[in-house]
Each structure stands twice: as structure tokens, then as C-alpha cells.
Amino acid sequence: DDELLSLCEGFTCAMYGRPGLSDVNELRYQLFRTTACQSSSLPPTCDELCHHVMRANYQAAVWRRALTTEDPPTPHERGWLAGTRVASGEWSDKPTPYHHLDVATSCTARFVGAS
């Protein structure tokens, strides 16, 4: 639901100290541009946040049905990968170049001939 995701984005922005923002992708950009932080310290992308919300919603649905005879929902299409024996989260539908971001945020300059 778009309204729920929008609320979660606003909450995430507030948790990262930018309550005036409501777009986590913009928040990521601003934090990356203005602070010297590792990529692991950045908030999730909008797509990653959506998958996290789906996984949390699935877990809540399982707990809600724990003491009833109602079957729990299936985990796939709720942020979990289908067909795996071990629970494995699906982090994003889009490719993310994290290895490029790690290199960009942790590289140091080396000068040729410097002593």
C-alpha cells in the first residue's frame, strides 16, 4: 500500500535526523553527499524499505495466527524468497551497485612519488 510505504519513508527520514524529508532515496543522497559515512550506515533505498515492510508484515501475520487454527500466509511475495529451505529475505527488485558505493566511500588518495 503506497500510503503505508509513504509513512514508513517519513518515519525512516525522521530516524536519520531529517524529519522534513519524506523520500528515503533523497535522504540517502543527502547523507552521502554531506557526511563521511560508510554505505552500511546509509538508510535503505525505497525498494529495500518496501521489502522490509513486507517481511515485517508477514511476520506479524504469522504471530497473529499463532494461537489459531488458521494457516499462516505463504512467505513468497511478502519479501521472502520462494523455494529456499532456509528463510532468506529478498532485499530488492532492483540491482544495487553497493560494491561501487563501498569503494567510493572508503578509498584513500595515494600520491605517486610521495614520501
Secondary structure as GFF3:
##gff-version 3
##sequence-region A 1 115
A	DSSP	alpha_helix	2	15	.	.	.	ID=ss1
A	DSSP	alpha_helix	24	34	.	.	.	ID=ss2
A	DSSP	three_ten_helix	39	41	.	.	.	ID=ss3
A	DSSP	alpha_helix	46	64	.	.	.	ID=ss4
A	DSSP	alpha_helix	98	106	.	.	.	ID=ss5
###
